[in-house]
Amino acid sequence: MKRISLFAALFAATGIVLMGIAFAYPYPSFLEPGMLFGFASLALGACLSFWAFIKKEQGTMKLFPVLALAVVAFAITWFDPFSILRMLTWLKN
């Protein structure tokens, strides 16, 4: 596993943990920033994963961030679709 794949997996895991904490302990002061930083970290991990695909790095760990982003995005829109609207409203203000 190369360095880009390692960073992609690290950012994806960080994003999943932050979003999980935001859902498990929905403190009003942490929900929106936790979701924002978690999703941003997950998206950065997916971008690094695509970069690892382009560079043709060895290993299957580069698949984890892309799959995690797809699963988490689907779960958010399926179970709590208004979280995305709340986060976008928070970003706009």
SULMO-V433471 format. One record per residue. N is the residue number from 1. RES is the residue in three letters. SS is DSSP state (2 for helix, 1 for strand, 0 for the rest). D_LAST is the distance of its C-alpha to the last C-alpha in Angstrom with 2 decimals. Layout:
BEGIN
n=N res=RES ss=SS d_last=D_LAST
n=N res=RES ss=SS d_last=D_LAST
END
This chain:
BEGIN
n=1 res=MET ss=0 d_last=40.93
n=2 res=LYS ss=0 d_last=39.55
n=3 res=ARG ss=2 d_last=36.83
n=4 res=ILE ss=2 d_last=34.10
n=5 res=SER ss=2 d_last=34.78
n=6 res=LEU ss=2 d_last=34.70
n=7 res=PHE ss=2 d_last=31.29
n=8 res=ALA ss=2 d_last=29.98
n=9 res=ALA ss=2 d_last=31.37
n=10 res=LEU ss=2 d_last=30.05
n=11 res=PHE ss=2 d_last=26.42
n=12 res=ALA ss=2 d_last=26.83
n=13 res=ALA ss=2 d_last=28.36
n=14 res=THR ss=2 d_last=25.67
n=15 res=GLY ss=2 d_last=22.98
n=16 res=ILE ss=2 d_last=25.08
n=17 res=VAL ss=2 d_last=25.66
n=18 res=LEU ss=2 d_last=22.03
n=19 res=MET ss=2 d_last=21.11
n=20 res=GLY ss=2 d_last=24.29
n=21 res=ILE ss=2 d_last=23.55
n=22 res=ALA ss=2 d_last=20.12
n=23 res=PHE ss=2 d_last=22.03
n=24 res=ALA ss=2 d_last=25.08
n=25 res=TYR ss=0 d_last=23.58
n=26 res=PRO ss=0 d_last=20.42
n=27 res=TYR ss=0 d_last=19.45
n=28 res=PRO ss=2 d_last=16.13
n=29 res=SER ss=2 d_last=15.21
n=30 res=PHE ss=2 d_last=16.38
n=31 res=LEU ss=2 d_last=15.63
n=32 res=GLU ss=2 d_last=12.23
n=33 res=PRO ss=2 d_last=13.08
n=34 res=GLY ss=2 d_last=16.60
n=35 res=MET ss=2 d_last=15.85
n=36 res=LEU ss=2 d_last=13.71
n=37 res=PHE ss=2 d_last=16.49
n=38 res=GLY ss=2 d_last=19.17
n=39 res=PHE ss=2 d_last=18.29
n=40 res=ALA ss=2 d_last=17.81
n=41 res=SER ss=2 d_last=21.16
n=42 res=LEU ss=2 d_last=22.75
n=43 res=ALA ss=2 d_last=21.76
n=44 res=LEU ss=2 d_last=23.11
n=45 res=GLY ss=2 d_last=26.23
n=46 res=ALA ss=2 d_last=26.68
n=47 res=CYS ss=2 d_last=26.45
n=48 res=LEU ss=2 d_last=29.01
n=49 res=SER ss=2 d_last=31.08
n=50 res=PHE ss=2 d_last=31.25
n=51 res=TRP ss=2 d_last=32.29
n=52 res=ALA ss=2 d_last=34.99
n=53 res=PHE ss=2 d_last=36.15
n=54 res=ILE ss=2 d_last=36.45
n=55 res=LYS ss=0 d_last=38.44
n=56 res=LYS ss=0 d_last=40.59
n=57 res=GLU ss=0 d_last=40.43
n=58 res=GLN ss=0 d_last=42.78
n=59 res=GLY ss=0 d_last=41.87
n=60 res=THR ss=0 d_last=39.87
n=61 res=MET ss=0 d_last=37.12
n=62 res=LYS ss=2 d_last=35.03
n=63 res=LEU ss=2 d_last=34.73
n=64 res=PHE ss=2 d_last=32.97
n=65 res=PRO ss=2 d_last=29.42
n=66 res=VAL ss=2 d_last=29.46
n=67 res=LEU ss=2 d_last=30.87
n=68 res=ALA ss=2 d_last=28.51
n=69 res=LEU ss=2 d_last=25.45
n=70 res=ALA ss=2 d_last=27.06
n=71 res=VAL ss=2 d_last=28.06
n=72 res=VAL ss=2 d_last=24.80
n=73 res=ALA ss=2 d_last=22.79
n=74 res=PHE ss=2 d_last=25.47
n=75 res=ALA ss=2 d_last=25.51
n=76 res=ILE ss=2 d_last=21.78
n=77 res=THR ss=2 d_last=21.93
n=78 res=TRP ss=2 d_last=25.25
n=79 res=PHE ss=2 d_last=24.78
n=80 res=ASP ss=0 d_last=21.14
n=81 res=PRO ss=0 d_last=19.45
n=82 res=PHE ss=2 d_last=16.54
n=83 res=SER ss=2 d_last=15.43
n=84 res=ILE ss=2 d_last=14.33
n=85 res=LEU ss=2 d_last=12.37
n=86 res=ARG ss=2 d_last=10.75
n=87 res=MET ss=2 d_last=10.06
n=88 res=LEU ss=2 d_last=8.74
n=89 res=THR ss=2 d_last=6.35
n=90 res=TRP ss=2 d_last=5.36
n=91 res=LEU ss=2 d_last=5.51
n=92 res=LYS ss=2 d_last=3.79
n=93 res=ASN ss=0 d_last=0.00
END
